[in-house]
Amino acid sequence: MEIRNQRQARPVADPVAAKVAIVRPIVASVLRSLNSEVVDAIGLARDNLVRGSIPLHLLGRLRRAGDGDLGIAFEYAIHDAICSGEPTVSERIQDALKLCNIRRGDPTSIFFAIEKSGSEQFINTQIELITDQSCALSGRQGRPVKLKNHLARLAAAFRRPNTRTGLPQSINGLWKADLFLGSPTPDRWVGTTVKSNPRQLEPATGLRIGLVPASSGRGDSVRKDSHRDLVICPIPHDESYMQAFYESWRIVQALMQTDFQMPREPALPSPVDREVARIFVERRQFGVADVIEATEAFAQPHLLETNSIQVRQDPLKDGRAPETSTVVVPYPRLDL
């Protein structure tokens, strides 16, 4: 799987220019994620053309749900920051783990992700961290459960509610975890939920930590929430950029639904979003590569730094081949 990182390098200035800057690499990612058999079927290989020559208006028709699907993974950005030891994140994670009685070792993260297609697998999990002795701490009395014994059932529970009754009572909500946080030194882990909107934070049996963006003007201390039985851990997060990113992705989704004709107003009610869409609608007959190059003039300069990495996917049970090939990940400026 390809993880395409879009790192914020400058503060968001003009909203139209900022969203054009974000839409361009999202469109490029959609192009890159197209199934090669679909691309060959329209004659590009026969005519010795590159996929960048595909007209913009065909992009939505050629993209197929599942194969080449794009996920917007704020969770992965947090996971990566923890694993790379980003101080502004890892120090807070360490404080949260102490409140869960994990006090030794450097904090790290295991990314728990289930594909939209329903195949059950981890993405870039560092699966070797989960040993036969790895325990999931639930915060309840009793012997901690061995995490490795329940991984496949946790993945199945995400799709099939009838399998949830087979989980131990102390972790029957652990399938809602986005990350497992802990340290290999004590080999203790806690289920963690990540929400870009703090209002969507929900408790579940077995979840111990809730990661949410820190909001300006509000307290950002790591704390226990007795009402939700979660340790709340606010993470530095540039709200203006993240909002622009999610809105830009919705613009691309709406345009692909209409073959890059102007979507109806209920689909894109914001005048700013419609202005951004219009820039691409006017160029729908041109090749994607040419459109991306031409729209650079309308984008906020140096807003993003984009690069990509390849990560593995580890099937948990049935050995089905991965279907998601590309994930677009927004990284806000943590120092803002």
N, C-alpha and C positions, 0 to 999 in steps of 0.2 A: 504494500500500500504506500502511496505517496502522501506525505503530509506537507502541504504548501503553507508555509508560515508567512503571515502578513503582519509585520511588526510596525507599530506606530513610531515614526521618527520625529514628527513635528506635531504641535497642537492643531486641532481642527480649526480652520479659519472659516472661509465662506462655505456654507453647507452644500451648495450645488457642486462647487469645485472639489470638495472633499469626497462627496459620494461618487463623482465621476472617477476620481482616483481609486476608489475602492471597487467600483463596478468593473473597471478594466481588467484587473487580475482575476476577478471572479469569472468573467467571461473566458479569459484565457485558460482557467482551470477546467471549466466545462469542456472546452475544446480538447484539452489534453486527455480528459477522462473518457472520451468517446471510445466505444468498443471498436477495435481495429477491423473486425469483420464488417461492421456497419459502414465504416469509412471506406473500406475496399469495395463494398457493394455499390457505391455511387461512382466508381470508376476512377478514383484518384490514383490508385496504384497503376492501372492500365495506362492512364494518360501522363504518368510520371509527374504528378502534381503533389504538393504538400498539403496537409490538412488545414493549414492556415488560409488556403484559398477557398475553403467552404464558405458559401454566402452566409451572412449573419442570420438571415431569416430561416435557414435550415437547421440552426443549432438546436432549437427546441424539439424538432421532429426526430433528429438523429440521437438525441440523448434519451436513454431509456432508464426508467426507475430501477434501482438496484444496481445494474451494471454501470459503473461510472458515477454512482450517486455521490453527491456532495453533502457532507455533514459539516455544520458549523459548530466547532467543538471548543467552547470556552473551557470545558473541563480539561481538555488536552493541554491547553495553555498553562493552566494551573499545575497539572501533572508534570509538565516539562520544567516549570520553574522550580518545583520541589526537587526533582531529580538532579537538576543542574546546580542546586545549592544557591539559588537567587536569594540573597540575604533578606530582602524585604518580605519574602514569602516564607522561606524555610524557618526563620526565627519565630514567626507567628505559629507555624505548624508545630514547632517544638513545644511552644507554650500550651497549645491545644492538646498535644499528646500527653503532656504532664498531667493535665486534668483528667486524662483517661488512664492514668497509672502506667504510662510508658515513659520511662525517664532515662533510659540508657540508649546509647547509639545515635547515629545521625539519622534524621528522618528521611524516608524515601516514600515513593508512591508506586502503586500498581494500578494501571488504568483498566477499569472494568467496562467494556463496551460491547453491546450487542448490535449486530447489523440490522438495518431496517428489513432486509430480506428474510430474517428469521434464523439464519444460520448462527450457531452458538460458538463464539470465539472471543478471545481477548485480542486487543490490539496493543502491540509494543508493551507487553506486560512485565518484562523481565521475569518470565514464568519460573526461572530457577530460584527466585526468592521464596517461592512457596514450597516449603519442605513438608515432610511427613509430620514434623513437630510444630508447624505454624498454627497458631491459635488465633481465633477471632474473639476479641473481648466484646462482650455485649453490654457490660455495665450492670448485669444482673447477678444475683447470687447463683452459685453452682460452678461446676467445672467448665472452663471455656471449651468450645467445640473446635475440632481440627478443621481448618479452613479447606485443606486440599480434598478432604472427603466429600465436601458439599459443593464444589465449584460447578460441576455439570448441572446439578439440580438448581443452583442459584440462577444459572444461565437459562435453563428451561423455564423457571418460574417467571421470568420476564415476559415470556410469550404465552405460557400455558398456566392459567390460574389454578387449575386442578392439581398441579404438581407442588403448589406451595404448602399444602397440608403435610407433605412428606419432610419438610424442613423442621429441625429442632425448634421448639417454641421460642427459645431465647434469641433466635436469628431469623424468624419467619418473615421479617421485612427487609432482610439484608440484600435481597435481589434488587432493591431500589438504589443500591450504592453506585456511585460513579467512580470512586477510587477506594482502594484500601491503603490506609496510611499506617506507618509503623516503622520498625527498624529490624534488620536481620539479626542484630546482636541479641536482643531478648526473644526474637522471632514471635513478636506479638503484633497484631494488626487490628485496626478498627475500621468498620464501614463508614464511609464519608459520602455525603451528598453535596453536590455543587450546584448552586443556583445563581444565575446572573441577575435575577430579580429576587431580592430578599423576601418579598411577600409570598413567593411560591415555595418557600422552605417548609417542608412537612416532615413530621416525625414518623418513624417506623421502627418496629421492634428489631433491634440489632444495629441500627445506625447510631453512631456516637458523636460524629462531628458534622457540622453544617458550615460549608465555606460559602461566603457571600461577599459581594463587593463592598468595600468600605465607602460610606457616603459622607461627603463633606458636610460639616455642621453637626454630625452625629458622633456619638462615642464609637471608637473603633477598638476598644479593648477586647481581648479574648475572654470569654465569660461563659458560665454555665447558665443555660435557660431551663429552669426546673419545670416550666409549663410544657415545653416540647421535649424535655429530657435529651437535650443536645448541647454539646459545647459549640457555641457560636464563634466562628473565627473569621472576622472581616479581613479581606485581602485588598491591598492597594489596587485601584482599578479606575481607569479614565473613562467615566461614564459617557462623555460626549463622543468619544471614538467608538466605543462598543455599540452605542445606539446607532451611530452612523453606519457601522458595519452591518448590523442586523437589518436595518432599513434598506441598505444597498442590496443585500441578498434577496430581499423580498421584491425589489425592483426587477432583478434578473429573473426570478421565478415568474413574475407576472408577464414579462416580455417573452419568455420562452413559451408560455401558454398561448400567446397570440401570434406566434411566429414573427415577433418584433414589429407587429402593428401596435398602435397606441392602445393600451388597455383601457377598458371602461373606467369611468371615474370611481365607482365603488371599489375597484381593485387597487387603484392608486389615488386616493383622495387628496393627498398632500400636493400643493402646487410645486414645492421643491422637488418631490419625487417625480412628478410629471415632467418637469423641465429636464431632469436628468434622463428620463426615459426617452424624451423627444430627441435628444442628441444622438441616441443609438437607433431610434426608429428611422430617422432621416437617412441613415447609412445602411439600412437593412439589406440592400442589394449587393453590397460590397463584401469582399472576403473578410473573415474575422481578423486576420493578421493586419490587414490594411486599416480596419476600423480601430483596432487597438492603437495602432501607430498614430492615426489621424486625431484621435480624441485626447492624446497626450497634452495638446495645447489647451484643453479646457479643464484639465485636472489640476488639483492643488499640487504644486511641486514639492517633491521630497516628503510627502506625507507618509509613505510606506516604504519599507524595505522588504522585498519578497524573496524568499528562497525556499528550497524544498529538501526534504530528507526521505529516505525509504525506511519503513519499519515493517516488521513481520506481523503476521496474523497467525495465531495458534488455535486450531480447532480443538474444541473441548470433548466432542463426543462423536459426531457422525462423519467427520472427515470431509464434509462438503467444502468445495473450493470457495474462497472468499469472492464476494461479488462487488463489494465496495472498493473502488480503486483509488479514490482521491478524497482527501479531507482538507478543507480550508480552515485554517486556525487563526483567529485574530489575537494578536498580542498587544495589549495597551501598554503605554509608557508607564512603568511602575513608579517612576520618580515624580509624576505630576501630582 
